[in-house]
């Protein structure tokens, strides 16, 4: 059994609740828009990290791939930041992980799970702060959506 933290769109912020969650994981996937190399350096101290570059990841991240395929136990994952960059041929892919929209999505299309963990970094667009924990057991899996409380908006005075 393998537990995977699936993050995206941290935009330079690792919340303590996210670090608490990844501390119990065997792997970490990051769907891009990391914004600072220190985010990856910190995550790598917790578990092996698989990451793709997002549209906000500039010169420092040029060495990061735009897409990545990872096999965990019997499942094949495809990672990409923006779902518009998903190839038409997803043969042999079980789970597609993407980010960019900051909106949690968990939808099965043509036998493939399309999973966007949302954003667990800086809150933008009044979206919920979310990430996913996925547990793989052979070729089966379970997903837990994790939603964090966000800071209340400051009242204008």
N, C-alpha and C positions, 0 to 999 in steps of 0.2 A: 504494500500500500504506500502511495506517495502523495504527500500533501503539497499543493502548489499555491502560492500567493500570486494572484494575477492583478497587477497594478497598471495604471496608465495615467498620463497627464498629471504628473506630480508637480510640474512647473516650479522646480526648485525648493519644494517643501516636503519634508518627511514628517508626518504627524506622529506623535508618540503612540497613538493607538495602532497605527499601521506597523510601526516597529515592533510593538507587542505581538501583533498577529504574525508577522513574518518570522519571529523568533521560534515559532513552533513548526515552521514549514521546511520541507526537504528541498524545494526549488522555488525560485521567484521568476516570474515572467513580467516584463515591463513593456507596454505597448507604445512607448515613445512620449515625446514632449517632457523630457527629463529636466532640461534647462541648465543643469550644472553637473560637472563630473563628480563632485563630492557625493551626489545622490547615489550614483552607481557604486562608488567606493564604499559607502556605508552599507548598502544592500548586500554587497559581496561578502561582508563580514558575517552575514547571517546564513546564507545558503548560496549554492551555485545560481548564477543569474543568467537569464537569456533575455536579450533586449533588442529592440529595433529603434531606429532613429525616427523622430517625429519632425514635423514641419518647423517647430521652434528650436530644434537642436541644431545649433550653428556650427562654426568651424571646429570647435573642440570635439564634436561628435561625428566628424566626417568618416571616421574609421568604422562606425557602427553600420550594420546592414540595414537596408530598407525593408527587407523581408527575411524571415528565418523559419525553417522547419525543424521541429524538435519532436523526437519520439520518446514517450514516457510510458514504460511498461508496454502495453499493446496499443496505445493511442498515438496518432500523429496529429501534432498541433502545427498550425501555420500562423505566424505572427506578422502583423503589418500595422502601421499606424492608422492610415486612412482607408476605410473600406472601398473607396473609389479606386484604390490601387490593388485590389484583390484580382488575381488572374482568373480568367474564365474557367480554366481547367483546375479543378480542386480534387482530382482523382487521388484516392488514398488519404485524403485529409478527413479527420474526424471532428476536430474542433478548430475553428477560426477565431483567433484573438485579435481584436483591433481596438483602437481608441479614438481620439480626435474630437468626438462630439461632446464629450464630458457627460454623456447620458448612458446609464446602465441599460444594456440590452442583452437578453438571453432568449434566442430564437432558433428553432431548428428549421432549416431549409434543405430540402433534398437530402436528408439524412446527416447533414453537417450542423453542428452547433455553432452558431454565430454569437460570440460572447464579447461584449464591450463592458469592461469592469467599471466604466465611468471614470471620474476623476477623484483622486484622494489627496490632491495637492491643494493649491490655492483655489478657493471657491470662485467660480465664474458663472455668469449667465443665470444666477439663482438656481443652479442645479444642485441636486443632492450630492453629498460627499460619499463616494462609494468605492469599493473594490470587491474582489471575489476571492474565495477560498475554494479550491477544487481538489477533491480527493479522488485519486485514480486507484482502482483495484482491478488490475488486469486490463480488460477492454471495457470496463464499466466505470462510471464516475458519478459523483454527487457534487453539487455546487451549493455554496452558501454565499448569498449576497450579504455584504457587510455595509451597513449605512451608519455613518458617524453623525453625531450632532454637530450642527454648525453654529458658529458664533452668531448671536442675535445682531440684527442690523442696528446701528446707532441711530437714535432718534435725532432728527434735526431740531435745533433749538432756536 
